[in-house]
């Protein structure tokens, strides 16, 4: 992975982890509305990452080889 892609991945990961980081038990204590809001923010951050990084799509276009 080149440095530019690695940097983008690190930035997306940091943004993802900064979005309302709480542990699982505390998360489950929140109302369903609040949980959905947090999950939506995290999904938007990862969507941005995957739209910028096309490498994952290239991996899915190759031939399947069975041995």
C-alpha positions in Angstrom: 0.0 0.0 0.0 1.5 3.3 -0.9 1.9 6.2 1.5 -0.9 8.3 0.1 -3.5 5.4 0.5 -2.1 4.6 3.9 -2.5 8.2 5.1 -6.1 8.3 3.8 -6.9 5.0 5.6 -5.3 6.3 8.8 -7.3 9.6 8.6 -10.5 7.7 8.0 -9.8 5.4 10.9 -9.0 8.3 13.2 -12.2 10.1 12.2 -14.2 6.8 12.7 -12.7 6.3 16.2 -13.2 9.9 17.3 -17.0 9.8 16.5 -18.5 9.4 20.0 -16.2 6.7 21.2 -17.9 4.8 24.0 -17.7 1.2 25.2 -20.3 -1.3 24.1 -22.2 -1.4 27.3 -22.6 2.4 27.5 -23.6 2.4 23.9 -26.4 -0.1 24.5 -27.7 2.1 27.4 -28.4 4.9 24.9 -31.8 5.4 23.4 -32.3 3.8 20.0 -32.5 7.3 18.4 -29.1 8.2 19.8 -27.5 4.9 18.8 -28.8 5.3 15.2 -27.4 8.9 15.1 -24.0 7.7 16.2 -24.0 4.8 13.7 -25.1 7.1 10.9 -22.2 9.4 11.6 -19.7 6.5 11.6 -21.2 5.1 8.4 -20.9 8.4 6.6 -17.2 8.6 7.7 -16.5 5.2 6.3 -18.5 5.8 3.1 -16.2 8.8 2.4 -13.2 6.6 2.9 -14.4 3.8 0.5 -15.5 6.3 -2.1 -12.0 7.8 -2.2 -10.1 4.4 -2.1 -10.9 2.4 -5.3 -8.4 -0.4 -4.5 -11.0 -2.5 -2.8 -13.2 -2.4 -5.9 -10.3 -3.5 -8.1 -9.8 -6.6 -5.9 -13.4 -7.7 -6.6 -13.1 -7.5 -10.4 -10.6 -10.3 -10.9 -11.2 -13.9 -12.0 -12.0 -16.5 -9.4 -9.5 -19.3 -9.6 -10.3 -22.6 -8.0 -7.6 -25.1 -7.2 
